[in-house]
Structure formats: structure tokens, C-alpha cells
């Protein structure tokens, strides 16, 4: 059972979550990234991958036994019902593995990086929610540059996620990432100092 002060780090796609998480890790926080765990759960030979193949068709599994992530993403983002079926396969496994990993990860406090924190209800055990926010226009530009998707595909991905308003509504802390990398890091450093103090208070009580 997790007893450490725990921050749920979330934000829309291409908002800057990974940079924020990396910075917190470098400052001494224990960071568990559910995106990393998701990729591990869908690696070749894993039970979740076999279940995805049965549910959505063997065509999503490449000849070398790996998941064709681009095809799966295209399928589920255009089909809400399919996305729900995929989430039913993955989310329980990811949640279980994330908390197990948290128990083996050392740090001054725990950061759970959960891109779909709002959508999945991955809130149990979270003491404080940090949202990395970014204007929609910037998200689309970053996503197109990073993943090579079309504007339509980028917009479909954003439409499948919680809105900026929904994330902000459940946030304890919000960092607006609409400037430079250096500026984002500076803001992350500020919240880290707050979390260290809060973690210390929790330990002393």
C-alpha cells in the first residue's frame, strides 16, 4: 500500500508532461510513467497484446509479433466504442503495474504520470494533481511535428481526451506551458519545492 505523498501529473497530449516528469525525477522525485508501462504491457508476447489481437483482429499484430501502434491508434481514435474496449483491456493492467512499480521506486515523493488521469479515474491514492496545460493550437503543432500526423488526426486525438477545462477543474496546481523549455523547467522547480515540503509534513505525521 502506498503511503508516500503522491502527485498525479497529467495533461493533454503534447503539453509537456514528459519534460516536467523528467525534471521532477532529476530533482529527486520517484517517477512512474503509465505511458511507459502501457508500452511494456503491449510488448511482443505479453498477455495484453494477445487480447488486443483477439479483440481487434490479428492484422494489428506485425509479423515480428509487435503491435502496429499507428494502425491501432487510427482505429480507436475514430471509434469511441473501440477505444472503450481497448481501455478495458489495458487500464486495469496498467494501474496494477504502476502501483507495484511505485513500491519499488525511491524518491522524496511519488509522481504518477497519468496522461488520462481525468478520463480513467486514476485518482485513488493521489494526494495532489498537477496539470501541465498548453493552448490547443500549440498542442496541434507539437503533435504534428513530433508524430507526423495530419491536422485532422491531431484534432481527433485531442477530441478523444478530456478538455483543458475538465483538467483544470480537478487540478490542485496548473503549469501553463506556452513558452520556452527553460520557462517550463523553472515553473516545475517551483512546484517541486512545494511538494518536498508537503511530503515532509506527511512523513512527520
N, C-alpha and C positions, 0 to 999 in steps of 0.2 A: 504493500500500500504506500502511495506517495505521500510524504509528509512535508516535502520542501515547498517553499514559496514558488509558485508556478505561474509563469506568464504565457498566455496564449497569443502567439504572434500570427497575425493574419493580414490579408489584403487582397485586392484583385490581382489578376494575372498581370505580370509586367509592371508591378507597382514599386518594386524594390525590396521585397521581402528577403530575398536571398542575401543581398548586400547587408541588410540590417541584421540578419541572423549571423552572418559571418563575423560582423563587427562585435556582436554580443559574445560570441564564442571566443574571440580574441581577447576580450576583456575579462574572461573567466567564468562566463555562464555555461551551464550544461545545456547543450542544444540538441534537440531531437527533431528531425525534419521528416514529416509524414510523406512528403513527396519522394524522398529517398527510399523510405520504407515501401511505398507503393510500387516503385520500380523493382525493388527486391522481391516483393510478393508476386510480381508478374514476370519474373525471370524464367528462362527455359527450365522446365522440369518441376516448377512449383505447382502445387495443387490449384491455386487461384487461376493460373494460366490455362490449365486443363478445363476448369469450369467455364472460363470465358469462351474457350473453343466450343464446348458443348452448347453453350447458351447462344452464341452469336455466329457460329459456323467456323469450320476448320480453315476457311480462307483467310482468317485473321492471323493465323499462325504461319510464319515463314517456314521454308524448307529446312532451315537450320534449327527449328524449334523455338525461335524467339517471336515475340509479339510484334505485329505490324502496328505500331502505336499511331502512326499517321492515319491509317485506314480506320482504326477503332475510334480515334478522336473525331474524324469526319462523320462516322456513323452515329455516334452517341450525341454529338452536339446538334445534329439535325433531327434528333428523335428523342424527345423528353422521356418517353416510356423506356426506351433502351438505356438511357442514362441511369434511370432509377434501378433497372435490373443490374447494371454494372456496379452501381454503388452498393447494392445489396450483397454482391459477391465480395467486394473489396473492403468496404469500410469497417466491418467487424474485425477482419483480419488486421487491418492497419492499426486500428485502435488498440487491439490487444498487444501487437508487436511494439507499438510506440511506448506504452506504459512499461512493458518489460525492459525495453532498452533504457528508458529513463532511470530505472532502478540500478542500471549498471554504469551510468554516466555521472561523472563527478563534476561539480561546479558550485559556485557561490549561490546560485539559484537555478531553477529549471526553466527553459524556454521550449515550449511545444510549438513548432512551426506547422500551422494547420491552414492551408490556403482556403479550405471550405469550412472554416470554423462555424460560421453563421449557418450555412446550409446543412451541415451534418449534425449539429447539436453536440459537437465535441467540446462541451463546456464543463462537464463534470470533472472536478479536480483542478480546474483553472481558477487561480486567485485574482488575476488581473488580465485584461485584454488590451493588447497593443495592436492598433491598426496602422499599417503603412498605406497611406492614401495617395492617389495620383489622379489628376484630371483625365477624363476618358480619352481625350484627344492624344495625350501623351502615351497612355496605355496602348492605344491602337498603333501608334508609330513605333513604339518599342517592340511590340509583339510582331509586327510585320518585319522589322529589321532583324529581330532575334530568330524567329522561326520560319521566315519566308512565306507566311500565309498571305492570302489576299485580304483586302479591306473587309470584304463580306464575311470571310471566315473569322477574322479578328472580332468583328462586331457580333457574330453568332456566339463566339466563346464568351464574350463579355455579357451577352444577354442571358447566358445559362448560369451566371453566377449572381450572388447577391448584389444589390445595388450599393453604391457608395453610402447612400443614406442609411440603408439597413446595417451596414458595418459600423458606421459612426454611432448608430443608436445603441449598440451593445459595447462600445469601446470605453475603456477607462482612460486610455491615452491614445492620441492620434498624432501621427507624424505625417505632414504633407510633403510628399516627395515631388516637388515641381521645379527643383533647381539642380544644383551640381551634386556630384557624388560626395564632395567634401562637406557640403552643407548637410546632406542626409546623415553622414557619419557623426557630425557634430551634434545633431539632434538625438541620435541614438545614444551617444555618450551621456547626454543629459538624463535620459530616462534610465539608463543603466545605473547611474548613481542613486537614483530614487529607489530602484529595485533592490540594490545592495542593502540600503538602509531598511527597507521593508522586510527583507529576508532575515536580517539580523534581529529585528523586533520579534518576528515569528519564532526564531530559534530560542530567544530568551524567555518566551512564554510557553 
